[in-house]
């Protein structure tokens, strides 16, 4: 079943992986004859942020497909894989490409996690205990039918439900319990970020090359090959940000054995359609960009030309960078300097230059910083800086998260009180609620179900939201001009007690309100929700209509999770409901 998560349909940064075949142990699975050709299956992982953390890194150790009779494939992961699931911003991560899954009919996918590590919003470690390491999710096609993996390529997205998996330990404040919950989806063409590989074949006449996908330094062994298609208009660049004018020029200079990072979409035929390809430094570990660290700008001083980077991921040169970070007072924070030789470029654009950090770099933005070395004492000099790649900085502008606290100015504007964990608040750029004018006609939508568009007058006080845009003005009266307003839905857990098919409503006995629905507090006890047209509903048996929930009544306790918001006219409205 589809998970309900607290923010948007998420995707990913990451160190990515392809697999050549099944590995590990397990009994054979599949219902086809042994002479049938094996199936090719691509697995991706995704999720959305949860409140209160800056990093949730989960190690995935085991992945298997199961038939209805319980037969399972061997482990489809050649080696454990670790991902920061709060980095899943606009991408998914490729977990495995398995070209040799036994052909057959599969009902379930099983996933097992290893270590789970969490950082709070100030980058301090949080104690977490894994209470359920292995979980299963139904693997179905349209209409709830099991999936048949045959000779065609099948993409399968695994949606990790962080909000459902993480619960605060009732016996010890400030610590958390992790019980894995996830769902599977096979209807999505995965958009993937930063797959690293070694070029093994170049076909300039077909505008493509083949690369052997390699690990991130923490994984060993062969991870398979991928055919990559490039076109004019893609972001094709050297490691220092200098771009190629055409795909032909890029392929002409590309060399066999060269290491590249690619981002794009994995198509249904298994071919990767690139939107971005960046060559790695030709000098390898001796070059000016031998260390690459991805992180978020937490504070900036343009006078001393320094900034503090919250480290999210060491993308290259971990053996050199890890000891330096470990020796810091806070290993998750790194002081960085820049000078006239630092090359600065924007992801997916031809904007580049040297000398100063562009005005577009702001506190809270996610950046890739490259270093020739990390020696001596901080701050460490950056050789190049890539901006605009990731969840905090994008084409929509920098992301600011907070709560709508004043709607008296609607439909022209509203006031947003930023979370005190926000970089802009911590660094002193903001000391009071910020004004969000709507004259720029930003996209406003609810991050639940089909992501319905909202009118400005539908916004409510006490709604959690993420606003993307440009922040300026005095610290006590700043203005945030938005391009996008993403409203986080209210979320609750409870028991379904009634369904009215005539009025299209359901009654829930609320046991826990996890996030406000806007306006007045959601009352305790029995609450009636209007089910919105187009709302996404799902029972454990794959039912997707209100009548399917009605049929559950009388057969025992029906526990549900619900997301929605309080509409100024229709009242409490459900946009996404799942049987829990």
C-alpha positions as CSV (number, residue, x, y, z in Angstrom):
1,X,0.0,0.0,0.0
2,X,1.1,3.5,-0.6
3,X,2.7,5.2,2.4
4,X,1.5,8.5,3.8
5,X,4.5,10.7,4.4
6,X,4.7,14.1,5.8
7,X,5.9,16.1,2.8
8,X,6.3,15.6,-0.9
9,X,6.6,12.7,-3.3
10,X,10.4,12.3,-2.7
11,X,13.2,11.5,-4.6
12,X,17.0,11.6,-4.0
13,X,20.7,12.4,-3.7
14,X,23.0,9.5,-3.2
15,X,25.7,7.2,-4.0
16,X,24.0,4.8,-6.4
17,X,24.3,1.2,-7.4
18,X,23.5,-1.2,-10.1
19,X,23.6,-5.0,-9.7
20,X,24.5,-7.6,-12.3
21,X,22.6,-10.5,-10.9
22,X,21.0,-12.1,-7.8
23,X,23.4,-12.9,-4.9
24,X,23.2,-14.3,-1.5
25,X,21.1,-17.3,-0.4
26,X,17.5,-18.2,-0.7
27,X,15.2,-20.7,-2.4
28,X,14.3,-20.2,-6.0
29,X,11.2,-18.2,-6.8
30,X,8.9,-17.8,-9.8
31,X,6.2,-19.8,-11.4
32,X,7.4,-20.0,-14.9
33,X,9.2,-23.0,-16.5
34,X,13.0,-23.1,-15.9
35,X,13.5,-22.5,-19.6
36,X,11.9,-19.0,-19.4
37,X,14.3,-16.1,-19.8
38,X,15.1,-14.2,-16.6
39,X,13.5,-10.9,-15.9
40,X,15.2,-7.5,-15.5
41,X,14.0,-5.5,-12.6
42,X,15.2,-2.0,-11.4
43,X,14.7,-1.0,-7.8
44,X,14.7,2.6,-6.6
45,X,14.3,4.0,-3.1
46,X,12.7,7.3,-2.1
47,X,11.0,9.2,0.7
48,X,10.2,12.6,2.1
49,X,11.6,14.6,5.1
50,X,10.3,14.2,8.6
51,X,10.2,17.1,11.0
52,X,13.0,17.6,13.6
53,X,16.0,16.0,11.8
54,X,18.6,17.0,9.4
55,X,19.9,13.6,8.4
56,X,18.4,10.1,8.5
57,X,20.9,7.5,7.1
58,X,19.6,4.0,6.7
59,X,21.6,0.9,5.7
60,X,19.7,-1.4,3.4
61,X,21.1,-5.0,3.6
62,X,18.6,-7.4,2.0
63,X,16.1,-7.2,-0.8
64,X,14.0,-10.1,-2.0
65,X,10.9,-10.9,-4.1
66,X,8.3,-13.4,-2.8
67,X,5.7,-15.6,-4.5
68,X,2.3,-16.2,-3.1
69,X,3.5,-19.6,-1.7
70,X,6.4,-17.9,0.1
71,X,9.2,-18.8,-2.2
72,X,11.7,-16.0,-2.3
73,X,14.5,-15.0,-4.6
74,X,18.1,-14.7,-3.4
75,X,19.2,-11.4,-1.9
76,X,19.2,-8.9,-4.8
77,X,21.7,-6.6,-3.1
78,X,25.3,-7.6,-3.8
79,X,26.4,-5.4,-0.9
80,X,24.7,-3.3,1.8
81,X,23.8,0.2,0.7
82,X,23.4,3.3,2.9
83,X,21.4,6.4,2.0
84,X,20.6,9.7,3.6
85,X,16.8,9.6,3.2
86,X,16.4,13.3,4.0
87,X,18.4,14.0,0.8
88,X,15.6,12.6,-1.3
89,X,14.5,15.9,-2.6
90,X,13.7,15.8,-6.3
91,X,15.2,12.5,-7.2
92,X,15.0,8.8,-6.5
93,X,18.1,6.7,-5.9
94,X,18.8,3.6,-7.9
95,X,19.1,0.8,-5.4
96,X,19.6,-2.2,-7.7
97,X,19.3,-3.2,-11.3
98,X,18.9,-7.0,-11.4
99,X,18.9,-8.4,-14.9
100,X,18.6,-12.1,-13.8
101,X,15.5,-12.3,-11.5
102,X,13.8,-15.7,-12.2
103,X,10.8,-15.1,-14.4
104,X,7.5,-15.6,-12.6
105,X,4.7,-14.1,-10.6
106,X,5.5,-12.2,-7.4
107,X,3.2,-10.9,-4.8
108,X,5.5,-9.3,-2.2
109,X,8.8,-7.5,-1.9
110,X,10.8,-7.9,1.3
111,X,13.4,-5.3,2.6
112,X,15.8,-5.5,5.6
113,X,17.7,-2.6,7.1
114,X,20.9,-2.6,9.2
115,X,22.2,0.4,11.0
116,X,20.0,3.6,11.3
117,X,21.8,6.9,12.1
118,X,20.0,10.2,12.8
119,X,21.1,13.8,13.3
120,X,18.9,16.5,14.8
121,X,18.5,19.9,13.2
122,X,21.7,21.1,14.8
123,X,23.6,18.1,13.4
124,X,23.9,16.4,16.7
125,X,23.5,12.6,16.9
126,X,20.2,11.2,18.1
127,X,19.8,7.8,19.8
128,X,17.8,5.4,17.8
129,X,17.0,1.7,18.3
130,X,15.9,-0.6,15.5
131,X,12.8,-2.5,16.6
132,X,11.8,-4.1,13.3
133,X,14.5,-4.5,10.7
134,X,12.5,-6.5,8.1
135,X,9.2,-5.6,6.5
136,X,7.2,-6.6,3.5
137,X,5.0,-4.7,1.0
138,X,2.5,-5.9,-1.5
139,X,3.8,-5.9,-5.1
140,X,0.8,-5.4,-7.4
141,X,-0.1,-4.1,-10.8
142,X,-3.4,-2.2,-11.7
143,X,-6.4,-3.7,-10.0
144,X,-4.4,-5.3,-7.3
145,X,-3.1,-8.1,-9.4
146,X,0.3,-9.6,-8.6
147,X,3.2,-8.6,-10.8
148,X,4.5,-10.9,-13.5
149,X,8.2,-10.3,-14.1
150,X,9.0,-11.7,-17.6
151,X,11.5,-10.6,-20.3
152,X,10.5,-6.9,-20.2
153,X,12.3,-4.4,-17.9
154,X,10.2,-3.5,-14.8
155,X,11.0,-0.5,-12.6
156,X,9.9,-0.8,-8.9
157,X,10.1,2.1,-6.5
158,X,10.4,1.4,-2.8
159,X,8.9,4.2,-0.8
160,X,10.3,4.3,2.7
161,X,7.7,5.7,5.1
162,X,10.0,7.5,7.5
163,X,7.2,9.2,9.4
164,X,5.6,5.8,10.1
165,X,8.8,4.0,10.8
166,X,10.2,6.5,13.4
167,X,8.5,6.9,16.7
168,X,9.7,8.6,19.8
169,X,10.6,6.2,22.6
170,X,7.8,6.6,25.2
171,X,10.2,5.4,27.9
172,X,13.0,7.8,27.2
173,X,12.6,11.4,26.0
174,X,14.7,12.4,23.0
175,X,15.4,8.9,21.8
176,X,13.6,7.1,18.9
177,X,12.5,3.6,17.8
178,X,12.7,2.5,14.2
179,X,10.3,-0.1,12.8
180,X,10.6,-0.4,9.1
181,X,7.5,0.5,7.0
182,X,7.5,0.9,3.2
183,X,5.4,0.4,0.1
184,X,6.1,-0.5,-3.5
185,X,5.1,1.2,-6.7
186,X,5.7,0.0,-10.3
187,X,4.1,2.8,-12.2
188,X,6.8,5.4,-11.9
189,X,9.7,6.2,-14.4
190,X,12.5,6.8,-11.9
191,X,14.4,10.1,-12.0
192,X,17.8,9.4,-10.6
193,X,20.7,11.5,-9.3
194,X,24.5,11.2,-9.5
195,X,25.1,7.7,-10.7
196,X,28.9,7.2,-10.8
197,X,30.5,5.0,-13.5
198,X,33.5,4.3,-15.7
199,X,33.0,4.7,-19.4
200,X,33.5,1.4,-21.3
201,X,32.0,2.2,-24.8
202,X,31.3,5.4,-26.7
203,X,28.8,5.5,-29.7
204,X,28.9,9.1,-30.9
205,X,26.7,8.3,-33.9
206,X,23.9,7.2,-31.5
207,X,24.5,10.0,-28.9
208,X,25.2,7.5,-26.2
209,X,27.9,5.8,-24.1
210,X,28.0,2.8,-21.8
211,X,29.5,2.9,-18.4
212,X,30.3,0.3,-15.7
213,X,28.6,1.5,-12.6
214,X,31.0,1.7,-9.6
215,X,30.5,2.0,-5.9
216,X,31.0,4.9,-3.6
217,X,34.1,3.7,-1.8
218,X,32.0,1.8,0.8
219,X,30.9,-0.9,-1.6
220,X,33.1,-3.3,-3.6
221,X,32.6,-5.7,-6.5
222,X,31.1,-5.3,-10.0
223,X,27.8,-3.5,-10.2
224,X,26.8,-3.9,-13.8
225,X,26.6,-1.7,-16.8
226,X,24.3,1.1,-18.0
227,X,23.6,2.6,-21.4
228,X,23.4,6.4,-21.2
229,X,21.8,8.7,-23.9
230,X,22.8,12.4,-24.1
231,X,21.3,15.2,-26.1
232,X,21.9,18.8,-26.9
233,X,20.5,20.9,-24.0
234,X,21.6,18.5,-21.3
235,X,24.0,19.9,-18.7
236,X,27.3,18.4,-19.9
237,X,30.3,19.6,-18.0
238,X,33.9,19.1,-16.9
239,X,34.4,18.6,-13.2
240,X,35.3,22.3,-12.7
241,X,31.9,23.4,-14.2
242,X,33.1,24.3,-17.7
243,X,30.3,23.2,-20.0
244,X,30.1,21.6,-23.5
245,X,28.1,23.4,-26.1
246,X,26.7,20.2,-27.7
247,X,26.3,16.5,-27.0
248,X,28.6,15.8,-29.9
249,X,31.4,17.9,-28.4
250,X,31.0,16.1,-25.1
251,X,31.2,12.7,-26.6
252,X,34.1,13.7,-28.8
253,X,36.2,14.6,-25.7
254,X,34.9,11.7,-23.6
255,X,37.5,9.0,-23.1
256,X,37.3,5.3,-22.4
257,X,38.1,4.6,-18.7
258,X,36.9,8.1,-17.7
259,X,34.7,8.4,-14.6
260,X,31.5,10.4,-14.8
261,X,28.5,11.2,-12.7
262,X,25.1,11.1,-14.5
263,X,21.6,12.2,-13.5
264,X,18.4,11.6,-15.5
265,X,15.5,9.2,-16.0
266,X,15.7,5.4,-16.1
267,X,13.4,4.5,-19.0
268,X,11.1,1.5,-19.3
269,X,13.6,-0.2,-21.7
270,X,16.4,0.0,-19.1
271,X,18.2,2.8,-21.0
272,X,19.2,5.8,-19.0
273,X,18.2,9.2,-20.5
274,X,20.6,11.7,-19.1
275,X,19.8,15.3,-18.1
276,X,23.2,15.9,-16.6
277,X,26.6,14.4,-17.0
278,X,29.7,15.7,-15.2
279,X,33.2,14.4,-15.8
280,X,35.3,13.7,-12.7
281,X,38.8,15.2,-12.3
282,X,41.2,13.7,-14.8
283,X,43.9,13.8,-12.2
284,X,41.9,11.4,-9.9
285,X,43.0,11.5,-6.3
286,X,45.9,13.9,-7.0
287,X,43.7,16.6,-8.7
288,X,42.3,19.9,-7.5
289,X,38.8,18.3,-6.9
290,X,39.8,15.0,-5.4
291,X,37.5,15.5,-2.4
292,X,33.9,16.3,-2.8
293,X,31.5,17.0,0.0
294,X,27.8,17.7,-0.3
295,X,26.1,19.7,2.4
296,X,23.9,22.7,3.4
297,X,25.2,26.2,4.0
298,X,24.4,27.0,7.6
299,X,26.1,30.4,7.9
300,X,28.1,32.7,5.6
301,X,30.5,35.6,6.1
302,X,31.1,37.4,2.8
303,X,33.8,39.7,4.5
304,X,36.1,36.8,5.5
305,X,34.9,34.7,2.5
306,X,34.0,31.8,4.7
307,X,30.9,29.7,5.3
308,X,29.9,26.8,7.6
309,X,28.8,23.6,5.7
310,X,26.7,21.0,7.4
311,X,28.0,17.8,5.9
312,X,25.4,15.5,4.4
313,X,27.5,13.2,2.3
314,X,31.2,12.6,1.3
315,X,30.7,12.0,-2.4
316,X,34.4,11.5,-3.3
317,X,37.6,11.1,-1.3
318,X,36.1,9.6,1.8
319,X,39.5,8.1,2.9
320,X,41.0,11.6,3.0
321,X,38.0,13.6,4.3
322,X,36.6,11.2,7.0
323,X,39.6,11.5,9.4
324,X,39.6,15.3,9.2
325,X,35.8,15.5,9.9
326,X,36.2,13.1,12.8
327,X,38.8,15.4,14.4
328,X,36.4,18.4,14.4
329,X,34.6,19.5,17.5
330,X,31.4,18.7,15.6
331,X,32.2,16.2,12.7
332,X,29.0,17.2,10.9
333,X,30.1,20.9,10.5
334,X,33.0,22.1,8.3
335,X,34.3,25.6,8.0
336,X,35.1,26.4,4.3
337,X,36.8,29.3,2.7
338,X,36.9,30.6,-0.9
339,X,39.0,33.0,-2.9
340,X,39.6,34.4,-6.4
341,X,40.6,30.9,-7.7
342,X,37.5,29.1,-6.5
343,X,35.4,28.1,-9.5
344,X,31.7,28.5,-9.0
345,X,29.0,27.0,-11.2
346,X,25.3,26.3,-11.0
347,X,23.9,22.9,-11.5
348,X,22.0,22.4,-14.8
349,X,23.0,25.8,-16.2
350,X,25.9,27.5,-18.0
351,X,26.3,30.1,-15.3
352,X,29.9,29.9,-13.9
353,X,32.8,32.0,-12.8
354,X,35.5,32.6,-10.1
355,X,36.3,35.1,-7.4
356,X,33.2,35.5,-5.2
357,X,30.4,33.4,-4.1
358,X,27.4,34.4,-6.3
359,X,24.5,36.2,-4.7
360,X,22.3,33.2,-5.4
361,X,24.1,31.2,-2.7
362,X,22.2,31.7,0.5
363,X,22.1,30.2,3.9
364,X,20.0,27.0,3.8
365,X,21.1,26.1,0.2
366,X,22.5,22.7,-0.6
367,X,25.9,22.8,-2.4
368,X,28.6,20.4,-3.6
369,X,32.1,21.6,-2.4
370,X,35.3,20.3,-3.9
371,X,38.7,20.5,-2.3
372,X,42.2,19.6,-3.4
373,X,43.0,18.6,0.1
374,X,41.9,19.0,3.7
375,X,45.1,19.9,5.5
376,X,46.1,22.2,8.3
377,X,43.4,23.9,10.3
378,X,40.0,25.2,9.3
379,X,38.7,26.9,7.3
380,X,39.5,24.7,4.3
381,X,39.9,26.2,0.9
382,X,37.3,25.1,-1.8
383,X,38.7,24.6,-5.3
384,X,35.1,24.6,-6.8
385,X,31.6,25.0,-5.6
386,X,28.4,23.7,-7.3
387,X,25.1,25.4,-6.3
388,X,21.5,24.7,-6.9
389,X,21.6,20.9,-6.6
390,X,19.4,19.3,-4.0
391,X,16.6,19.8,-1.6
392,X,17.4,23.2,-0.1
393,X,18.4,25.0,-3.3
394,X,16.7,24.4,-6.6
395,X,15.2,26.2,-9.6
396,X,12.4,27.3,-7.3
397,X,14.7,29.0,-5.0
398,X,15.9,28.3,-1.4
399,X,13.6,26.2,0.8
400,X,12.2,27.7,4.0
401,X,10.1,25.7,6.4
402,X,7.7,27.1,8.9
403,X,4.1,27.6,10.1
404,X,1.6,30.0,8.7
405,X,0.8,32.3,11.6
406,X,-1.3,35.1,10.1
407,X,-3.7,35.0,7.2
408,X,-5.3,38.4,7.8
409,X,-3.6,39.7,4.6
410,X,-5.0,37.1,2.3
411,X,-5.4,36.8,-0.6
412,X,-2.5,39.3,-1.1
413,X,-0.1,37.9,1.5
414,X,0.4,35.8,4.7
415,X,3.0,35.6,7.5
416,X,5.3,32.6,7.9
417,X,7.1,31.9,11.2
418,X,10.2,29.9,10.3
419,X,11.2,26.9,12.3
420,X,13.9,27.8,14.8
421,X,15.9,24.9,13.3
422,X,16.0,26.8,10.0
423,X,19.4,28.1,9.0
424,X,18.1,31.6,8.3
425,X,16.8,31.7,12.0
426,X,20.0,30.1,13.5
427,X,22.3,32.5,11.6
428,X,20.3,35.6,12.5
429,X,19.1,36.4,9.0
430,X,15.5,36.3,10.4
431,X,14.4,37.2,13.9
432,X,10.6,37.6,13.4
433,X,7.8,36.2,11.1
434,X,8.5,36.9,7.4
435,X,6.0,38.4,5.0
436,X,5.1,36.1,2.0
437,X,3.5,38.2,-0.8
438,X,1.5,36.4,-3.4
439,X,1.6,38.9,-6.3
440,X,4.1,36.7,-8.1
441,X,1.3,34.0,-8.5
442,X,3.3,31.1,-7.0
443,X,2.2,27.5,-7.3
444,X,0.3,26.7,-4.1
445,X,-0.5,23.0,-3.5
446,X,-1.2,20.5,-0.7
447,X,1.5,17.8,-0.5
448,X,-1.0,14.9,-0.1
449,X,-2.7,12.4,-2.5
450,X,-2.9,13.9,-6.0
451,X,-1.3,17.2,-4.7
452,X,-4.3,19.4,-5.3
453,X,-3.8,23.1,-6.1
454,X,-4.9,25.5,-3.5
455,X,-6.3,29.0,-3.8
456,X,-4.7,31.7,-1.6
457,X,-7.9,32.0,0.4
458,X,-7.8,28.3,1.3
459,X,-4.6,28.8,3.4
460,X,-5.1,28.4,7.1
461,X,-3.2,29.5,10.2
462,X,-1.3,26.7,11.9
463,X,-0.5,24.9,8.6
464,X,3.0,23.6,8.3
465,X,4.5,24.5,4.9
466,X,7.6,24.8,2.8
467,X,8.0,28.0,0.8
468,X,10.6,28.2,-2.0
469,X,11.8,31.6,-3.0
470,X,14.1,34.5,-2.3
471,X,14.5,36.0,1.2
472,X,15.5,39.6,1.6
473,X,15.0,42.7,3.9
474,X,15.7,43.6,7.5
475,X,16.0,40.7,10.0
476,X,12.9,41.8,11.9
477,X,10.7,42.4,8.8
478,X,12.1,40.1,6.1
479,X,10.1,39.4,2.9
480,X,10.1,36.0,1.2
481,X,9.0,36.2,-2.4
482,X,7.8,32.7,-3.3
483,X,7.9,30.6,-6.5
484,X,6.2,27.6,-4.8
485,X,4.2,27.1,-1.6
486,X,4.1,23.5,-0.6
487,X,1.5,23.0,2.2
488,X,2.1,20.0,4.5
489,X,-1.1,18.2,5.2
490,X,-2.5,17.6,8.6
491,X,-1.9,14.0,9.7
492,X,-3.6,11.7,12.2
493,X,-4.0,8.1,13.2
494,X,-7.2,6.6,14.5
495,X,-10.0,4.0,14.1
496,X,-12.6,4.1,11.3
497,X,-16.0,3.9,12.8
498,X,-18.4,4.9,10.1
499,X,-18.6,5.6,6.3
500,X,-21.5,7.5,4.6
501,X,-21.4,6.8,0.9
502,X,-24.2,9.4,0.3
503,X,-22.4,12.3,1.8
504,X,-18.9,10.9,0.9
505,X,-17.7,11.1,4.5
506,X,-15.9,8.9,7.0
507,X,-15.9,9.1,10.8
508,X,-12.6,8.6,12.6
509,X,-12.0,8.1,16.3
510,X,-8.8,10.0,16.6
511,X,-6.0,8.4,18.7
512,X,-3.1,10.7,17.7
513,X,-2.8,14.0,15.7
514,X,0.7,14.0,14.2
515,X,0.4,17.4,12.4
516,X,-2.1,20.2,12.5
517,X,-4.9,20.4,9.8
518,X,-5.0,24.2,10.0
519,X,-7.3,26.6,11.8
520,X,-8.7,25.4,15.1
521,X,-7.1,22.4,16.7
522,X,-8.5,19.0,15.5
523,X,-10.9,17.8,18.3
524,X,-10.3,14.6,20.2
525,X,-12.7,11.7,19.9
526,X,-15.0,11.1,17.0
527,X,-14.3,13.4,13.9
528,X,-16.1,13.5,10.6
529,X,-14.0,14.0,7.4
530,X,-15.3,15.0,4.0
531,X,-13.5,12.7,1.5
532,X,-12.3,15.0,-1.4
533,X,-13.0,14.1,-5.0
534,X,-9.8,12.4,-6.3
535,X,-8.5,11.6,-2.8
536,X,-6.1,8.6,-2.7
537,X,-7.6,5.7,-0.7
538,X,-6.1,2.3,-0.1
539,X,-6.9,-0.7,2.1
540,X,-4.5,-3.5,2.9
541,X,-6.2,-5.6,0.2
542,X,-5.6,-2.9,-2.5
543,X,-9.1,-1.4,-2.4
544,X,-9.0,2.2,-3.7
545,X,-12.6,3.4,-3.2
546,X,-14.6,4.7,-0.2
547,X,-16.9,1.7,-0.6
548,X,-13.9,-0.6,0.1
549,X,-13.4,1.1,3.4
550,X,-17.1,0.7,4.1
551,X,-16.8,-3.0,3.5
552,X,-14.2,-3.3,6.3
553,X,-16.6,-2.2,9.0
554,X,-18.1,-5.0,11.0
555,X,-15.1,-7.3,10.4
556,X,-13.0,-6.0,13.3
557,X,-11.0,-2.9,14.3
558,X,-10.0,-0.8,11.3
559,X,-7.0,1.3,12.0
560,X,-6.2,4.1,9.5
561,X,-3.8,7.0,8.8
562,X,-5.3,10.1,7.2
563,X,-3.8,13.2,5.6
564,X,-5.7,16.3,4.7
565,X,-6.5,19.9,5.7
566,X,-9.2,22.1,7.1
567,X,-11.0,23.8,4.2
568,X,-12.6,27.2,5.0
569,X,-15.9,26.1,3.6
570,X,-16.0,22.3,3.6
571,X,-14.3,21.8,6.9
572,X,-12.0,18.9,7.7
573,X,-11.2,17.2,4.3
574,X,-9.3,14.0,3.7
575,X,-7.0,13.8,0.7
576,X,-5.1,10.6,1.5
577,X,-6.3,7.6,3.6
578,X,-4.7,4.2,4.1
579,X,-5.5,1.3,6.3
580,X,-2.6,1.1,8.8
